[in-house]
Amino acid sequence: MLHKPTDATINSAFTGPVLRPWDVEPAVVELQELLRAHGFRLAITGEFDSHTEDAVLIFQRQKGIRVDAIVGPKTWAALKQDVKASARVLRKGHSGMDVHELQGLLMVNGYDVTRDGFFTEETKEAVIDFQKRHKLRETGQVDRVTWSILENKRR
């Protein structure tokens, strides 16, 4: 069954800037990371190259979204809706359901963070403190190791 984002989903979803083939900007890195989290084999280059374009076209077709290689609100919403926790390294500036889950885990571990699905400075500071307390490298980024410990530890 296709899980097609609706306008209501999009309004509450975490979208990003409209991206087109051959764009070069930081949001392309997040796009490529999300496509990788959905199983596409892509290099993270920050360039919306032909490989990224092909992956976007396939993803849009799979999700029943207009197939045009333009990453707008519906494509962003679909990309961020079904991302499994730990499928991508999370960092400041990211948003989505996986960030929402991260914030919930931080709260369970005793951190007072806003649970809105946006990886802000507040979330980064909580992650750094968590990493410090658990003798992890203090990067402020959530990789598989940090996810694993977050899921299994309590403060």
N, C-alpha and C positions, 0 to 999 in steps of 0.2 A: 504494500500500500504506500502510495506517495504521501509524504508529509509535506504538504505545500503550505508555506507561510501565508496567513491571511493578513488583511490590513490591520486587524486588532493585534495580531502577533507582532507585526512590524512596528506598530506604535509603541509596544512595550519591549521590543527587542533592542539589542545593542547593535546599532549599525555603525558604519564607518563612512568615509568619504567615497564618492563615486569614483571608481577606477576604470580605466580603459587600457586596452593593449598599448604597450610601449610607455606607459607611465613609469616614472622612477620617483618613488617617494617612500617614506617610512611605512606607510600603511600597506604597501605592497609586501613588505616582510611579513606582516601579520596575515595578509591574505595567503601567502605561500605557506606559512606555518599551519593555518587552518586547513588548507587543502591537503597538506601532509597528514594532519590529524584525521582526515577523512580517507586516508589510504593512497593518496596520489604521491608518486615518487618525483619530487621536485628539489632542485637546489634552492637554497634560500639566498637569493641574490639582491632582492630589493628592486628588481627590474621586471616589469610585466612583459616578459618575453614570450616567444611562441609556445614554449612548453607550458608556461602559466596559462596562456590563452586557451590551449587545448584542454587543460585540466578544468578551467572554468566552464568551457562549453560542455564538457562531459557532465560535470556536476550539475549545471543548470538543466540539462536534459534529464538526468536522473531524478531531480527534485520537481520536475514539472514547471520550472520557471522559464520565462521567455529566454530562448537560446540566442544570445547576442554578444557574449563575451564582455559585456559591461557589468561591472560589479556595483550594483545599486542596493537600495534598502532590502529588497526581497532576497537577493543573493547573500548579502551579509547576514540577514536574519537566519536563513537556512544554514549557512556555514557555522554560525555560532550557537545554533539551537541544539544540535546533537553531538557536540564535542564531548568526548569522554574525559573525565578528570585524568590528568597526567599524560594526555596525548600530545600536549605541547608544553614547552617551557613558558611559564607565565611571567610577565614583567610589567612594570609600570606602563600604563597606556593601553593595556589590553582590556577587553571587556567580553562578556559572554556568560553562559551558564556555568562554565568551568570556573570562572572567577567568582561567581556567586557561591558555588560549592566551596571554593577555597576560603572565602570569607566566613562561611558557616563553620568550617573546621577550625578556623582561627578563633571564632567565638566559643566553640566547645572547649578549646584549649585555653580559655580565659582571657582572650584579647577583646578589647572594646573597639570593634571596627564597624563601620557602616556596611550593611549587607545589601549592596545595590548592583553588584555585577561589574563594577568599574574598578580596575586596579589603580588606585590613587596612591599618593604619597603616604597616606595613613595606612593603607594595606601594606605597602612596601616596608614601612617602619616596623609593623607587627611581624612581617616575615623575617626581617633581619634580626629582631629580638628572639624570635622562635629559633632561628638558625644558631644564634649565639648560645642560647640556653642548651641546645642539643649538640653543641660542638661541631656544627656544620660550617662549611665555608659561607661567610656572611655576604651573599651577593644581592639579596633582596629579590632574587628570581626563584621561582618555584619549579624545580626540576623533579625527576622521578624519585630521587632520594628524599627530598623535602616532603613531597606528597606522601610517600610511604610512611615516614615518621609522623606526619600530621595525622594520618588516618589511624595510627596505632598508639599514639601517646596521649596522655593527659598531663597537664601541667602539674 
